[in-house]
Amino acid sequence: MEAGRELLRKVFPDHWSFLLSELALYSFVVLLLTGVFLTFFFTPSMGEIVYDGSYLPLRGVRMSEAYASTLHISFEVRGGLLVRQIHHWAALLFVAAICVHLLRVFFTGAFRRPRELNWVIGVTLFNLALLEGFSGYSLPDDTLSGTGLRIAEGVLLSVPVVGTYLSFFAFGGEFPGHAIIPRLFSMHILLVPGLLLALIGAHLTLVVVLKHTQWAAPGRTNRNVVGLPFFPQFLARTIGLAFAVAGVLALSALLAEINPIWRYSAYRPDIAGAGAQPDWYIGFIEGALRLMPAAETGVLGHTVSWSAFLPALVVPGLLFGVLFVYPFVERWITPGDGEHHLCDRPRDKPTRTALGVAGIAFYTVLLIAGGNDVIAYTFDVSVNALTWVLRAALVLLPPLSFVLTRRLCLALQARERARLLDGDETGRIDQSIDGGFSGNRRPVPAAERYAMLVRDAPQPPQPSAGAPRTERVRAALGSWYYGDRVALPTLEQEEGRVEAVLTAPAHPQPATAPAAPGAGRLGRLLRRVKPRRRRGPGTRR
């Protein structure tokens, strides 16, 4: 209890936006539990058999053992279809919760120092979740998942020089081979879950060690955390949320059918399903493949297929590469090196918010393009015309979203300035003695005024004369990033309070002299845990 006292009294802020990470955690727990159940009955083999199970429309059809075992789980194992659908819904929620949680962290600046490493871990978890989802989605070996594997094989073949070797290694020979399902199964139940468990543990450890971010409010500063202690208040709430997540997933599996593989039939390499759509988290890669024009280049006797290599490998690589390095780029162009424990309101960082919205617009266009054939069929429009419209939107919509979002953030700042100067309208109109009318206003509430004024607005750095090119580039980026903002009116005493609130916590400097034996946190912890000897009546300290 001595060792766990600090953890039990750990304070967590009480705000709904901080629950997004818990949704991801508990959906992952549901994934583990349901995945263990499904593992008992699934056969990861591509060996062909003749189906003689209980689903009559497919009886007598040749299929792989993987597909037959999935049908067995769905129709013959008690509760198998329910557990299988819970597993699939939990996978969708897991990826969605990570995605939305990353967006919350990005738009509120919760990735800033000292949390850059935690952001990198979060983006890595998102990548692993995509890989885990794709590997699990491909295991049933039905027509839909087989079409996805065919696309994956084409992407591997598009890698210059080594594409053929990568494809042979993954599939164990010519497509579809006999090794891809067993290898995906090992990856899905062993390799990727192990990495996810390790990174989730590291992520939660850093959250505890680095202290949680919080929204600005009276009494909350850059040096404290106001909220609920881990035990018993936060623990009771988070356990309730865990059961709620499990209940909603079970209800979704009961009421909403998902991935009915028996309708798609077993996969055959010579058949491609019409209207095949992957799960939403892979849809942006599918959309990029559909929007890319056909293009090939011959280089030193090798054919480079740009129509598959660029959209499926280069575009996702650039997207996630930008996500990995963004916190370090913003830290480089930001003056000062203090810690940041207060969340930014998106309007107070117009450039960062505009960049995030532009990225969302880019992703959304690709996601819509992943279903262009279904959209064209549903609305009876030309699929070619729709493809060209989406190509134009992919080029024009992100910069347009950037400009509009930045202007909207500045407009919201200007409105707050007007509110601070003039107050809020009460709706009451007074009539003067000479017959004139005037509106009645009241000051902005103290809590809202606090949230408006407590904002981190660093001054763009100015390079000195003769500064090196690196410093000039840094200053130019800083001016572009922080230059546009609306100054808010503050009283002289308020300026001092705001500066005190934003002051970073001071950490004790290490002593220059050699530390005594047992010094440091570990030594203090061991001394507290070590049993103390009782002193007799005549002993002295």
Helices and strands as residue ranges (DSSP letters): H 5-8, E 11-12, G 16-19, H 20-39, E 48-50, G 56-58, E 62-64, H 65-75, H 80-108, H 116-138, H 143-157, H 163-171, H 180-186, I 187-191, H 192-210, E 228-229, I 230-234, H 235-255, H 261-264, G 280-282, H 283-291, E 296-299, E 302-305, H 306-309, I 310-314, H 315-333, G 346-348, H 350-369, H 372-379, H 383-422, E 424-431, E 437-442, H 446-453, H 469-482, H 492-502, H 520-529
